[in-house]
């Protein structure tokens, strides 16, 4: 059993490293963080699986965990291969775009599946769980302290580190205050539970006359941690998080008083809850909470969508097109912007609703596996806690339960599940909640003790089955290791941002459209620097056009790439060909208002530089056609885009456009 114990300690060490690193690494690149997370989680899980397969047995401690983990693997594999096996016939389904986004999300899902596997197979002792909780407390203390230092330094909104302090800029912090507030909201119930347990232990010791409250450094540490977390939670200014936290506190109070069944206590709790809700509504202001609060960085784009409700409605329309298995992991932003039934060209990154986003991306089958699987495990854990007599298990289980409740309420208005840090801690707390009722004070030394603890022991006597299992594990681990390595190396070359490094990244990662677009921009800059050398300028423009065209093939639903190809065609003297190519984009995405405005801008700019009257009329008419199409789609958005390009259009064209706009509004 020495090797098994060594692997268990290794897994515990790896999870502790993630708990410490993830909260303070938000400023790092997302793909780099994902690569590190997947490697740290899958390596001990793979080694443990390999050891069990070699010994010819698997120790599944919970049949429900076994079923849930298997379903997650099936859903992840199906999402990975769904674009190639089940063609849907819709135009927005490019296999390369689907594959890249889906591989990234599937790596994250399999990493979290490894976390579930580690908890359900090896982290079974009380001292291991206590060590993880201590690391969790220490990590939360560091994040809260750093946030308070940043707030005192003068940053009212959380967005990176203060520039005046270079020694702080190494770590980075959450760029989204809602994600940071959700993290603090998850940690507060855990800290309160630990504090209650510590106080109850001290009461027992005080009766024995052995110790007083101020003599325990752990109690003081947890008390100061609670103060820091609470202050940081409210200073983030996240209204959605505070609203969810107040509801969670009310639920906690109602459950406690209903258990005692005292009408006086119920009235007191309801009165306190009403006062808290009244104060919260005063703080939120007159505007409606869900419509007034937006969380993504592109606030200007979301201002035109008038809140969350149109996003939710369009996401549900997207779900009705792909009801069974969804649009695929990680590709919601592309599918949402490019499906023809949705009249929006804004790049909406998330639905701002965890449940609806899971339903849209994984379909009804994936939604049932994930959400109802989590709900089933929570309910099973609650029934298990009713049978336990351990004070530690009961109090810490209550903290985990109310942390999960906070996340469940908060997920109705924010996409917490797709933030790497918060999704990891949500799953970690869920695993702690599942494992707490069955903790053992003694290590599991042999198979007889396993049987005494009512653990299912599944034998695999067949050598053929053992060999197949080993092949599956080795191939799966090598595949995901290769994907992680490819993403990490490609991202490293992209970060260096030189021509040679970008070309290396393009050879490694064939599916990222941003890499050839960056190469094309560098060639275009070189063409502008060529000066009086027309051959050099033409050669660089041709190279830039080829790379922009490659980016356009990888992501044909980004109008920016089409626009840049048109610009290169104008520089090369083949503007007519470029216009014909750009008009193909309108067949793919007929509702893109900005694309019509860009098309009109290029036509007006080209026509103003011509002296031939016939050609001028042709391009002028094409520009007016694009203006009419934009006004027909969305008047308000068209006016905003017209203001952005008004400086580049001639005065006579602007007067004509203003007249068309006035006529459209009068209608």
N, C-alpha and C positions, 0 to 999 in steps of 0.2 A: 504493500500500500504506500510505499515511500514515493513512488512516481506520481500516484494519484494526489497525494497531499502536496507534492511540489507543484503540480499543475494547478491545484486549487489556490495555493498561495500566489502563483503567478497570475491567475485570473483576477484575484482580489487586488493585486498590485496594479494591474492594467486598468481596471475599472476605477480605482482610486486616482490614478493619473488623469483619466478623462474627467472625473469630477472636479479636479483642481484646474485643469487647463481650459476646458471648454468655456466656462463663464467669462474668463478674462482674455479670450482670444477672438472676440467677435470682430475686431478690426482686421483680422487676417483674411486671406482669400478663402472664399467658401469651398472651392474644390480642394484646396490644400487641407482645410480642416476636415472635410469629409474623407479625404484619403487617409489622414492620420487616424481618424475615428474608426473607420472600417478595418484598418490594419490592426489596431489595438484590440478590437473586439473579436474579430474573426480568427486571429492567430491562436489564442488560448482555447477557443471553442473548437477549432480544427484539431489541435493537438489532443484535446480531451476526447473528441470523437474518434480520432485515430487510435488512441490507447484503448478505448472501449471496444472498437471493432477488432483490434488485434487479440484482445482477450475473449472475444466472442460473446459479448453481452452489452446491453444498453440499460442504464438505470434511469427509467423515466419515473420521476417522483410523483407526478400528477398526470392522470390520463387526460384531463381537460387541457392542461398545458401542452401535452403531446399533440392532441387534435388541433388546437389553435395554431401551434407552431407549424404543423404540416400544411394547414390551410393557407397560412401566410406565404409559405414557400411556393405553393401551387399558384396563388394569385400573383406573386411576384414574377414567377417564370412565365405565366400566361401574358402578363403585361409586357414582359420583355420581348416576346415573340409574336404578340398579337397583330402588329402592323404588317407582318410578312405572311402570316397564316390566314388571317381573316380580312381580306380587303373589303372596305365599306362602300367604295364607289364615290366618296366625296373628294372634292378637289384639294382640300387642305391637308391631305395625309401624305406628305413626303416622307419616305422611309428613312432618309438620312437624319432629318430633323427629329423624327420620332425616336429613332434608335439612340441618338446622343442624349436627349433629355431623359429617356426612359432608363438607360444604363446608369445614369447618375442617381436617379431616385431609387432604382432597384438595389444599387450598392448600399444605400442608406437603409433600405428595408431589411436586407439580409444582415447588415451589421446589427440592427436592433433585434432581429431574430436570434443572432448569436448571443446577445445580452439575455434574452429570455431563456435560451438554452443553458447558459452558465448558471443562472439563478435556479433553474429547475433541476439541475443535476448535481452541482457541487457546493453552492453557497448555502449550507444547511445548518451551520453552527451559530450559536448566539454571539460568540465573540467576533465572528466575521461580519455579521450585520452591524454590531456595535461599532466596529472599526469603520465601516462605510458611512454610518451616520456621523461619526466624528469628522471624517473627511468632508462630508456634506456641510456640516456646520462651519468648518474652517474656510471652505471655499466661499460660502455665503458671507462670512465675516469679511473676507478680503474684498469681494465685489462691492458690498455695501460701504465699506470704508473708502474704497477708491471713488465710488460714486459721490459720496459726501464731500470728499476733497475736491472733486471736479466741480460740484455745485457751489462750494464755498469760493472756488477760484473765479466764479463769475459766469458760468454757462447755465442759462436758464432752461435750455432744451438739450437733451442728451444727443449729441451727434459727434462722436469721436472725442479725442482728447484735446485739452487746451493747448493751443500752439505755443504759448509762452513757456511751457514746461516740457522741453524735449525729453527729459528723463522719464516722463510719463507716457510719451507717445509710442513707446515700444509695444505696449500691451493692446491698446485699442479697447473699445467697449461697445455695447449694444448701440447701433445706429437708430433703432426704433424704440421709442420709450414704452410702447405697449408690450413688446417682448420682454424688456427689462422689468417692467412692473409685474408681468405675469410670473417671471422668475422669483421676484421678491414675494409675491402673493403665495407661491407654492411653498417657499421656505418658512414663512411665518407660522403656519399650523404645525410644521415639523418641530420648530424651535419651541413653540408653546407646549407641545407634548413632552419634549425632553425636559423643559423647565418644570412642568407639573410632576413628572416622575422624580426628578431630583429633589423637589420640595417634599414630596411624600416620603422619600427615603430619609430625608433630614428629620422629618417629624418622628419617624421611628427611632432615629438616633438621639433626638432631643429627649425623648421619653427615657432613654437609657442614660442620658446625661453625658454622652461621649463627645458631642460636637455642637457648635452653634453655626448659624447661617453664614456669617461672614468668614468662617474658617475654610470654606470650600471654594477653591478657585474655579472649578467647573461650573458651579452655580452662578458665580459672578460673570464668568465668560458667557454663559447662555443668556443671562439677563441683559448684559450689554449688547449681545448680538440681537436680541429681540428689539431693543431700542433702536439700534442702527437700521435694522431691516424695516421697521415700521416707519421711521423717518424717511428712509430712502423710497419706500413704497409710495408715500403720499407726495414726496417732492418730485417724482417723475411726472406728475400731472396727467396721468392716464385716467380719463374718466371712466372708460369701459372697465378697466381693471378694478378701480375703486367700487364701481357699481356691483361687479361680480363678487368682490370681497364682502361687501355689506350683505348681499344676499346669502353668502356662505355663512356669515356670522349669525344671521337670523335663523337659518336652518339649524345651525348648531344649538342655538338657544332653544328653539322650539322642540328639537329632539330631546334635549336634556329635561325640559320641564314636562313634556308629555310623558316621559318615562316615570317621572315622580307623580304625575296626575294631580297637581295642585293648581286650582283655578287662580289663586293669588299670584303665583309665579308666572302663569301664562299671561295674565293681564300685564304684569310688569315687563315681561319680554316683548309683548306686542307694543306697549307704549314706547319702550326704548327703540324698537325697530322703526316705529312711525316717526320718531324724532330724527333718527339717523337718515331715513329716506327723505325727510323734509329738508334737512341740511344738505344732503347730496343734491337734491333738485335745485336748491338755491345756488349751489356751487356750479352746477351745469349750465345755468342760465335759462333763458326763455326758449331757446331752440331745442328741437327734439334730439335726444341723445344719439340715436343711431344715424340720423341724417347729418348731424353737425360734426360728428367725429370721424376723421379719416386718418389712416395710419401709414399709408405708403409714402415714399419719398416724392412721387410725382403728384403733388397736391393740385397743381393747375389742371392736370388731366382729369382728376377725380372731381374737381369742382364742376366740370361740365356734365358729369354723370349724375349730379344731384344726389349724392349719398350712396348707401349700400343697396337700397331696394332695387334699382335697375340692374345692378350687377347680379343680385340673387335671382331676379326674374330671368335674365338672359342665361345664367348658368343652369337654371332648371330647364330652359328650352334646349340647351346643349345636352342635358341628361336625357331628354325625351328622344333625341336623335340616336344616342348610343346608350340604351337603358341597361343592357345586360352586363357588359364588361367595361363600359366607360370609354373615355377618349385616350386613356393611357397615362401612366405615372409621369408627372413632370411636364406634360405638354398642354396643360390647361391654358396657359397664357397665349400660346399660338392658336389653339383651337377656338378660344373665346373670341379672338380678334378677327378670325378669318372665316368663320362659318357664316354662310350667306343669310341665315335666318336672323342673325344678330346684327343690328344696325349700329355698330360701334367699331371704330378703327383704333381706339386707344389700347395700348399694350397693358392689359389688366393682368398683373402678375398673380394675384390670388383672389379667391371669392370673398375673402373676409368672413368666412364661416367655415370652421373645420369640418362640420358634418356635410355641408353641401359640397365642399371641395372634394372630400373623399368619395361622395356619391357620384360626382361628375367624372372624376378621374378613374375610379375603379369599378363603377357601375353598381348595380344593385347587389350582385354576388359579392364583390369585394367589400361593399358597405356592411353587409350582414356579417361577413367574416371578421371584420376589424372592429366596428363599433359594438355590435352585439356580443362579440367575443370578449371585448374589454368589460362590457356591462355584466356578462355572465361571470367572469372571473372576480369582479368586485362583489357581486351578490354571494358567490360561493365563499369568498373571504369573510364577508360579514357573518354568515352562518357559522364559519369555523371559529371566529372570534367569540361567538356566544358560548362556545364550549370551553374556552380556555380560562384558566384561573390565574395565569401569570399577570402581575401588575404591569410589567414591562411590555409584554405583548399587547395587552389591552390599550394602554395609553399611547404607545407609538403607532398602533394600528389605527386609533382614532385620528391621530395627526395625519397619517397617510391618506385616510379616507377623506378628510376635509380638504387636503391639498388637491386630491383628485376632483373633488366637488368644485373647488375654485377653478380648476382647469376646464371642467366640463361646462360651467356657466360662461366662463370667459371665451371659450371656443365658439360661442354662438355669434360673436361679432368680430373675431380676429382669427387669423390663420396661424395659430400657435404650432400646429402639428407639422408645418413645413419649415419651421425654424429649427435648425440642427440642435442648438443648445436646449431650447425648451422641450422639443420632442424627446430628446435623450433623458431629461430629468423627469418628464411625465412617465416614460416607460420605466425608469429606475424606481420611482415611487410606487408604480403599480406592481413591480416585481417585489419590492419590499413588503407591500401590503399582502401579496399572495403568500410570501414565505414566512411571515412573522408567526402565524398560528402554529406552524409545524417545526419551529426551531428546536434544536437539541443542544443541551449543555455539553454533551460528550461527543467526541469525534466518532464518525462511523468507520470502524476498523476492518470489518469483514462482511461477508455476505450474510452470516447468521444475524448480525446486528441489524443489517438492512431489513431482513425478514421480520425481526422483532418490531421494527418501527413501521410496519405495514406499508412497505415500499414495494411497488411492483417490480419484479425481477423478470426481464424478458430475455430468454436465451436464444441465441442464433447458432445452432449446432452445425449447420451446413457450411462447408468450406466454400461452396459456390456462392451462397448468399453473402458470406463474409467478403469474398473477393469482389463481388459486384458492389457492395457497400463501400469498400476501400477505393475502387475505381471512381465511383461517383463522388466521394469526398475529395479525392486528389484532383480530379478534373474540375470540380466546382471551385475548389480553393485556388487552383492555378488560374482559372478563368477570371475570377474576381480580383486576384492579385495583379494579373496583367492589366485589367481595366483600371485599377487604382494607380498602378505604375504609369500607365499611358497618360492618364489625366494629370497626375502630378508632374511628370516630366514636361508635358506640353504646356502646362500652366507656368512652369519655371522658365521655359524659353520665352513665353509671351511676356512675362514680367520684365525680362531684360530689354525688350522692345527695340531690338536692332534688326536690320534686314535679314542677316544670316540666321539669327535665332528664330525669327518669325517663320522663315522657310523651313527650319527644322521642326518647329511646332506644327506646321501645316502637313509635313510628311508623316508625323506621328499621329496627329488627330485629324482625320479626314472629314469630320462631320461638323466642325465648328465654323460657322460662316464668318465669324468676327475676325478670325486669323487672316484669311486672304483679303478681307476688307482693309485690315491694317497695312498689309503689304502694298495694296493698291494705293492707299493714301501716301505712303512713302515714295512710291514711284511718281505719283502726281506732283508731290513737292519737288522732286528732282527735275521734273519737266519744267516747272516754273522757274527753277534756278538755272536752267540751261541757257537762258538769255538769247543771244543771237545765233545759236546753233540749232537750226530748224530740224535737222536730221535727228539729233540727240533728243530734242523735245518730242518729236513724233514717236520715236522709239519708246521713250518712257511713258507717253500717253497710251500707246498701244499695249504696253505691259500692264499699265494700271487698269485699262479696260478689260483685259483678259482676267485679271484677278477679281475685279468687281463682278464680272460675269460668273466666275466660279462661286463667289459668295452668293450671287443671286440664284444660282442653281441649288445651292445647299439650303437656302431659305428664300423661296420665291414669294413669300408673303410679306416681306419687308420692303416697303416702297422706297426706302432710302437707297438700297442697292440698285433698283431700277433707275432712280433719278441720277445716281452717279454714273451709271453706264451711259445715260443720255448726255450727260455733261462731257464725258470722254468722246462720244461720237461727235459732239459739236466741235471739240478741239481738233479732232481728226478730219473735219470737213465732210462728215457723212450724217448730217443732222436729220435728213429725211428718213434714213434707215433707222436711226435711233428713235424717232417719233413712232414709227411703225412697231418697233419692239416694245416701247413703253405702253402703247395702247393695248398690248396683250395683258398687261397687269390688270386693266379694268375688267377683263373677262374673269380673272381669278377673284379679285376683290372689288365688286362694284360699288361698295358703300364707303370707300376711303375718301373722305372729303379732302384731306391734306394732299393726297396724291393728285387730285384734280387741280388744286391750287398750284402745286409745283409744276404740273404740266402746263398750265396757263402762263406761269412765270417764265418758263423756258421759251414758249411760243412768242410771248410779247417781247422778250429780250432779243430773240433772234430776228423777229420782224422789224424791230426798231433799228437794227444795224444793216438792213438791206436797202438798196436803192432801187431795186426792181419792183415796180408797183404791183404786178400780178402776184409775185411770190409773197409780198407783204400782206396782201389781202388774204391769201390762203392761210398763212400762219396766224394772222390776226383773227380770222374767223374761227380757227381751231382753238385759240385761247379763249374767245368768248363762249364757245361751246363748252369748254371745261368749266368756266365760271358759272354758266347756267346749270350745269350738272351739280356743282358743289352747292349752289343755292337751293336746288331742288331737294337735295339730300338733307341738309341741315343749315338753316339760315344763320343761327347764332354762332355756330362753329366756323362757318365760312367767313363771317364778318371778323372774327378774331384772327383768322389766318390772313385775311386781306390786310389787316392792320400791320401784321408782321412783315409783309412784303410790299407795303405801300411805297417805301422809299426806293424800291428797284423798278417800279412801274412808271411809265411816262404819265404826265398829268392828263392828257386826253384819254388815255386808257382808264385811269382811275375815275374820271368823271363818268365814263360810260359804265363802269362797274358799279359805281354808286347809284346810277339811275336804275340799273337792273336790280340792285338790292332793294331800292325803294319800291319798285313795282312789285317785287316778290313779297315784301312785307305788307303792302296794301292789299294783296290778294288774300 
